[in-house]
Amino acid sequence: MNSNPRLWFWIEAGFATFCGLLAVVTVFWQDWLEALTGYDPDGHDGSVEWIIVVSLLVLCALLSVAARVEWRRTRAAIPTKV
């Protein structure tokens, strides 16, 4: 059997990493949304940025759990030697 994780693991792990990094960037640089798009949805009060941080952290946690499930599924498929 193949002991390498499936493609879904890498996709989920990659997106989890991306969301986690983006959440950290948002904590330290709250105006990245305005700098990137020029759109200021909250009038510089920071509420949208904190919603983004919380949403990204929740998404990061969910994707991490999904990647772990996929990793364990791959490892469970490996036959053990007797």
MODELLER restraints for C-alpha pairs under 7 A, 6 or more apart:
rsr = mdl.restraints
at = mdl.atoms
rsr.add(forms.Gaussian(group=physical.xy_distance, feature=features.Distance(at['CA:1:A'], at['CA:78:A']), mean=6.06, stdev=0.5))
rsr.add(forms.Gaussian(group=physical.xy_distance, feature=features.Distance(at['CA:3:A'], at['CA:74:A']), mean=6.63, stdev=0.5))
rsr.add(forms.Gaussian(group=physical.xy_distance, feature=features.Distance(at['CA:3:A'], at['CA:75:A']), mean=6.73, stdev=0.5))
rsr.add(forms.Gaussian(group=physical.xy_distance, feature=features.Distance(at['CA:3:A'], at['CA:78:A']), mean=6.27, stdev=0.5))
rsr.add(forms.Gaussian(group=physical.xy_distance, feature=features.Distance(at['CA:5:A'], at['CA:71:A']), mean=6.11, stdev=0.5))
rsr.add(forms.Gaussian(group=physical.xy_distance, feature=features.Distance(at['CA:5:A'], at['CA:74:A']), mean=5.76, stdev=0.5))
rsr.add(forms.Gaussian(group=physical.xy_distance, feature=features.Distance(at['CA:9:A'], at['CA:67:A']), mean=4.94, stdev=0.5))
rsr.add(forms.Gaussian(group=physical.xy_distance, feature=features.Distance(at['CA:9:A'], at['CA:70:A']), mean=5.60, stdev=0.5))
rsr.add(forms.Gaussian(group=physical.xy_distance, feature=features.Distance(at['CA:9:A'], at['CA:71:A']), mean=6.42, stdev=0.5))
rsr.add(forms.Gaussian(group=physical.xy_distance, feature=features.Distance(at['CA:12:A'], at['CA:63:A']), mean=5.48, stdev=0.5))
rsr.add(forms.Gaussian(group=physical.xy_distance, feature=features.Distance(at['CA:12:A'], at['CA:64:A']), mean=6.92, stdev=0.5))
rsr.add(forms.Gaussian(group=physical.xy_distance, feature=features.Distance(at['CA:12:A'], at['CA:66:A']), mean=6.76, stdev=0.5))
rsr.add(forms.Gaussian(group=physical.xy_distance, feature=features.Distance(at['CA:12:A'], at['CA:67:A']), mean=5.31, stdev=0.5))
rsr.add(forms.Gaussian(group=physical.xy_distance, feature=features.Distance(at['CA:13:A'], at['CA:63:A']), mean=6.79, stdev=0.5))
rsr.add(forms.Gaussian(group=physical.xy_distance, feature=features.Distance(at['CA:13:A'], at['CA:64:A']), mean=6.26, stdev=0.5))
rsr.add(forms.Gaussian(group=physical.xy_distance, feature=features.Distance(at['CA:13:A'], at['CA:67:A']), mean=5.63, stdev=0.5))
rsr.add(forms.Gaussian(group=physical.xy_distance, feature=features.Distance(at['CA:16:A'], at['CA:60:A']), mean=4.45, stdev=0.5))
rsr.add(forms.Gaussian(group=physical.xy_distance, feature=features.Distance(at['CA:16:A'], at['CA:63:A']), mean=5.22, stdev=0.5))
rsr.add(forms.Gaussian(group=physical.xy_distance, feature=features.Distance(at['CA:16:A'], at['CA:64:A']), mean=5.76, stdev=0.5))
rsr.add(forms.Gaussian(group=physical.xy_distance, feature=features.Distance(at['CA:19:A'], at['CA:56:A']), mean=5.37, stdev=0.5))
rsr.add(forms.Gaussian(group=physical.xy_distance, feature=features.Distance(at['CA:19:A'], at['CA:57:A']), mean=6.91, stdev=0.5))
rsr.add(forms.Gaussian(group=physical.xy_distance, feature=features.Distance(at['CA:19:A'], at['CA:59:A']), mean=6.93, stdev=0.5))
rsr.add(forms.Gaussian(group=physical.xy_distance, feature=features.Distance(at['CA:19:A'], at['CA:60:A']), mean=5.41, stdev=0.5))
rsr.add(forms.Gaussian(group=physical.xy_distance, feature=features.Distance(at['CA:20:A'], at['CA:56:A']), mean=6.65, stdev=0.5))
rsr.add(forms.Gaussian(group=physical.xy_distance, feature=features.Distance(at['CA:20:A'], at['CA:57:A']), mean=6.18, stdev=0.5))
rsr.add(forms.Gaussian(group=physical.xy_distance, feature=features.Distance(at['CA:20:A'], at['CA:60:A']), mean=5.65, stdev=0.5))
rsr.add(forms.Gaussian(group=physical.xy_distance, feature=features.Distance(at['CA:23:A'], at['CA:53:A']), mean=4.91, stdev=0.5))
rsr.add(forms.Gaussian(group=physical.xy_distance, feature=features.Distance(at['CA:23:A'], at['CA:56:A']), mean=5.66, stdev=0.5))
rsr.add(forms.Gaussian(group=physical.xy_distance, feature=features.Distance(at['CA:23:A'], at['CA:57:A']), mean=6.35, stdev=0.5))
rsr.add(forms.Gaussian(group=physical.xy_distance, feature=features.Distance(at['CA:26:A'], at['CA:49:A']), mean=6.76, stdev=0.5))
rsr.add(forms.Gaussian(group=physical.xy_distance, feature=features.Distance(at['CA:26:A'], at['CA:53:A']), mean=6.32, stdev=0.5))
rsr.add(forms.Gaussian(group=physical.xy_distance, feature=features.Distance(at['CA:27:A'], at['CA:53:A']), mean=6.94, stdev=0.5))
rsr.add(forms.Gaussian(group=physical.xy_distance, feature=features.Distance(at['CA:30:A'], at['CA:49:A']), mean=6.01, stdev=0.5))
rsr.add(forms.Gaussian(group=physical.xy_distance, feature=features.Distance(at['CA:34:A'], at['CA:40:A']), mean=5.51, stdev=0.5))
rsr.add(forms.Gaussian(group=physical.xy_distance, feature=features.Distance(at['CA:42:A'], at['CA:48:A']), mean=6.12, stdev=0.5))
